[in-house]
Amino acid sequence: MSAGIVDIAAAKPGRLIGNDHFASIGLTDEWIRRRSGIAARSWLPDETPLPEVAAEACAPIVTRMDAPSSVDALIVVSTSSRQRIPGIAPKVAQLAGLGPSVLTLDMNAACCGFVYGLVTGLSFCEAGQARSVLVCSVEAMSRMVDRTDRQTACLFGDGSAAVLLEDRAEFAGFRQTSGCDGSQEGLMRETDAGGIHLEGLQVYDRAVRRMSESAQYLFDHGPAPTVLVGHQANGRILERIRGFASHLGVPFVNRIENSGNTSSASIPLAFAEELNVGSLPTAGRLGAVAYGAGEAWGAVSLDYRVPAAAAS
């Protein structure tokens, strides 16, 4: 049995925050663009519940389904959710119109969350335990940052995206690699005072190395991806990975300019946006690579075949 992506949708509600917003803390548009590649990012209103945003991303997929009750599992990935008990996945299922028998699961693997969510959902399908699985990443990173911190305030954005996984005869199997190093937990962490601490130079070096190594694994253990999407962490990191992807002869997606770093939501948001502008075919093989806090890293390759409506 082999599963892949059969639909995708995204939501970036809220207001668009341009770089001029950060002039009050001494940052210029030129400086932010040069250091991060970011020009704007979406920020949710503080009062908007994350389950509503996740359900907005899932809604177009559910609407296009003949039988939403056929979804056997919903994996909701979030780094920024403050709700622990209960988790937000059951509420997302209710708001999205899924059946009461759906298995719901909350997952937090920081910026690797979507990759890990895909691996989990694909494993459900390929083990014969689910016919279809929704994997939805939703983030409100703007609520985690110290908005007066010159190092991190301008980097992060909010949004949600979801994919539907199904077992189909035409799909090849998925490939994945992952790893972690808990001794590096101090590289990226939430501070006791509120905000996010980054060891910038170390994170840059390790992110480039870990994502390049993970991507190489996907090509060494085919079928090879036809497109590579990396975690949208920083424009300079992405350009290094783009050079690596060019060496492998595949297109690489960089959509950070108007999204910022949306943690676990960055890969599906970037993939959905690239499909939306017509830069990618509606069928192919996705390679998704990520690196994030933990320290954790990973990559997964899988086939996708999405309806034209999902890319419009």
C-alpha positions in Angstrom: 0.0 0.0 0.0 1.3 3.5 -0.9 -0.1 6.8 0.1 0.4 10.4 -1.1 -1.0 13.9 -1.1 -4.4 14.1 -2.9 -5.4 17.6 -1.8 -4.0 20.8 -0.2 -5.4 24.1 1.1 -4.0 27.0 3.1 -5.2 30.0 5.2 -3.4 33.1 6.1 -6.0 35.3 7.9 -5.1 38.3 9.9 -3.3 41.4 8.7 -0.2 41.7 6.6 2.7 43.3 8.6 5.3 45.1 6.5 8.8 45.7 7.5 8.0 49.4 8.2 6.2 48.1 11.3 9.5 47.5 13.0 10.9 51.0 12.6 9.9 51.6 16.2 12.5 49.2 17.4 15.2 50.5 15.1 14.9 48.0 12.2 14.8 49.1 8.5 13.3 47.4 5.6 16.7 47.1 3.9 18.2 45.5 7.0 15.4 43.0 7.5 15.4 42.0 3.8 19.2 41.6 3.7 19.3 39.5 6.9 16.2 37.4 6.5 14.7 37.8 3.0 11.4 38.8 4.6 9.3 41.8 3.4 6.0 41.0 5.1 4.3 38.4 7.3 0.7 37.7 8.4 -0.2 38.2 12.1 -3.4 36.9 13.5 -5.4 39.0 15.9 -4.6 37.9 19.5 -8.2 36.9 20.1 -8.5 34.5 17.1 -8.6 30.9 18.3 -6.1 28.6 16.6 -8.7 25.8 16.0 -10.7 28.3 13.8 -7.7 29.0 11.7 -6.9 25.3 11.3 -10.5 24.6 10.4 -10.3 27.4 7.8 -7.4 25.6 6.1 -9.1 22.2 6.2 -12.5 23.5 5.0 -11.8 23.6 1.2 -10.4 20.0 1.4 -13.4 18.7 3.3 -15.8 20.6 0.9 -14.2 18.9 -2.1 -14.6 15.4 -0.6 -17.5 13.2 -1.5 -17.6 11.8 2.0 -15.8 13.8 4.8 -16.6 10.9 7.2 -14.1 8.8 5.3 -11.3 10.7 7.0 -10.0 8.3 9.6 -7.4 10.5 11.3 -6.6 14.2 11.8 -3.1 15.2 12.9 -2.9 18.9 14.0 0.6 20.1 14.3 1.4 23.3 16.2 4.3 24.8 18.1 2.4 27.9 19.2 -0.7 26.4 20.6 -1.1 27.3 24.3 -3.9 24.9 24.9 -2.8 21.7 26.4 -5.9 20.1 27.9 -7.8 19.4 25.8 -5.7 19.5 22.7 -7.0 21.5 19.8 -7.4 18.6 17.3 -10.9 17.5 18.4 -12.1 21.1 18.1 -10.6 21.4 14.6 -12.3 18.1 13.6 -15.7 19.5 14.8 -15.3 22.9 13.1 -14.0 21.2 9.9 -17.1 19.0 9.7 -15.3 15.6 10.2 -17.2 12.6 11.5 -17.2 11.7 15.3 -15.2 8.5 14.7 -12.1 10.3 13.5 -8.9 9.7 15.4 -7.5 13.1 16.5 -3.9 13.8 17.5 -2.0 17.0 18.5 1.7 17.1 17.6 4.5 19.5 18.5 7.9 18.9 16.8 8.7 22.6 16.4 9.7 23.5 12.8 10.0 19.8 11.9 6.3 19.3 12.8 4.9 19.0 9.3 7.5 16.5 8.2 6.9 14.4 11.3 3.1 14.8 10.8 3.4 13.5 7.2 5.5 10.5 8.3 2.9 9.7 11.0 -0.1 10.0 8.6 1.6 8.1 5.8 2.5 5.3 8.2 -1.2 5.1 9.3 -2.2 4.7 5.6 0.5 2.3 4.6 -0.1 0.1 7.6 -3.7 -0.2 6.5 -5.0 1.5 9.7 -6.5 4.5 7.8 -7.9 5.1 4.4 -7.2 8.9 4.5 -5.5 11.2 6.9 -5.7 15.0 7.2 -2.4 16.6 8.4 -2.9 20.3 9.3 -0.2 22.7 10.6 -1.4 25.9 12.3 0.8 28.5 13.9 0.5 31.9 15.6 4.2 32.5 16.1 3.6 36.3 16.5 2.1 35.4 20.0 5.3 33.7 21.1 7.9 36.4 20.1 8.9 39.4 22.1 7.8 42.1 19.7 10.5 44.5 21.0 13.3 42.0 20.4 15.3 43.2 17.4 16.7 39.7 16.8 13.4 37.8 16.4 10.4 40.2 16.2 10.6 40.5 12.5 11.2 36.9 11.6 8.0 35.1 12.5 4.5 34.9 10.9 1.2 33.1 11.3 -0.9 30.8 9.1 -2.2 27.3 8.5 -2.1 24.7 5.8 -3.5 21.2 5.4 -3.0 18.2 3.1 -5.1 15.1 2.6 -3.2 11.8 2.4 -4.8 8.8 0.7 -3.6 5.3 -0.4 -3.7 5.0 -4.2 -2.3 2.4 -6.5 -0.5 4.9 -8.7 1.6 6.2 -5.8 5.1 5.0 -4.9 6.0 4.5 -1.3 7.3 7.3 0.9 10.9 7.7 2.1 11.9 9.4 5.3 14.9 10.2 7.5 15.0 12.0 10.8 17.1 12.7 13.8 17.5 14.7 17.0 20.2 15.9 19.4 18.8 17.0 22.8 22.2 18.3 23.9 21.5 21.2 21.5 18.2 22.3 23.0 19.6 25.7 23.9 20.1 26.7 20.3 16.4 27.6 19.9 14.1 27.9 22.9 11.3 29.8 24.5 12.6 32.0 27.3 11.1 32.2 30.8 10.5 35.9 30.3 8.6 35.3 27.0 10.0 35.4 23.6 12.2 33.1 21.5 16.0 32.9 21.9 18.1 31.9 18.9 21.8 31.2 18.6 21.8 32.7 15.1 25.2 31.6 13.7 25.1 28.1 15.0 21.5 27.6 13.9 22.4 28.8 10.4 25.3 26.4 10.0 23.5 23.4 11.5 20.3 24.1 9.6 22.1 24.2 6.2 24.0 21.0 7.0 21.1 19.0 8.5 18.7 19.9 5.7 21.3 19.3 2.9 22.1 15.9 4.4 18.4 15.0 4.8 17.7 16.1 1.2 20.6 14.0 -0.1 19.1 11.0 1.6 15.9 11.4 -0.3 17.7 11.4 -3.6 19.9 8.5 -2.6 16.9 6.4 -1.7 14.5 7.1 -4.6 12.1 7.7 -6.2 13.7 11.1 -6.4 11.6 14.2 -5.6 10.6 16.4 -8.5 10.4 19.5 -6.2 12.1 20.3 -2.9 10.5 22.4 -0.2 12.5 23.4 2.8 11.4 24.9 6.1 11.1 28.6 5.5 13.4 29.6 8.3 15.5 32.4 6.8 16.2 33.6 3.3 19.9 33.1 3.6 19.5 29.5 4.7 17.0 28.9 1.9 19.4 30.2 -0.7 22.1 27.8 0.5 19.6 24.9 0.2 18.5 26.3 -3.2 22.2 25.9 -4.4 22.2 22.3 -3.2 18.9 21.6 -5.0 20.2 23.1 -8.2 23.1 20.7 -8.0 20.5 17.9 -7.8 18.6 19.3 -10.7 15.3 20.0 -9.0 13.3 23.2 -8.4 13.5 24.5 -4.8 10.6 26.6 -3.3 11.4 29.8 -1.5 8.2 31.7 -0.4 9.5 33.4 2.7 9.4 37.0 1.4 5.7 37.5 2.2 5.2 34.8 4.9 8.1 34.9 7.3 9.0 31.9 9.4 5.7 30.1 10.3 7.4 27.2 12.0 5.6 23.9 11.3 3.2 25.6 8.8 6.0 26.9 6.6 6.4 23.9 4.3 2.8 23.3 3.4 2.1 27.1 3.1 5.0 27.5 0.7 4.0 24.4 -1.3 0.4 25.5 -1.5 1.4 29.0 -2.7 3.8 27.7 -5.3 1.0 25.5 -6.7 -1.4 28.5 -6.5 0.8 30.6 -8.8 1.2 27.8 -11.3 5.0 27.3 -10.7 4.6 23.6 -10.1 2.6 20.9 -11.8 -0.4 19.5 -9.9 1.3 16.0 -9.9 4.8 15.0 -8.9 6.9 14.0 -6.0 7.4 16.3 -3.1 10.6 16.3 -1.0 10.1 18.2 2.3 13.0 19.0 4.5 13.1 20.7 7.9 15.3 21.6 10.8 14.2 23.1 14.1 14.3 23.3 17.9 14.9 20.3 19.9 17.3 20.0 18.1 15.4 18.0 15.5 15.6 17.5 11.7 14.1 15.3 9.1 12.9 14.9 5.5 10.2 12.9 3.7 9.5 12.3 0.0 6.0 11.3 -1.3 4.0 11.5 -4.4 1.3 14.1 -4.8 -1.6 14.5 -7.2 -3.9 17.4 -6.3 -7.0 18.7 -8.1 -6.7 21.9 -10.2 -9.1 23.6 -7.7 -6.5 23.1 -5.0 -4.0 25.1 -7.0 -6.2 28.1 -7.7 
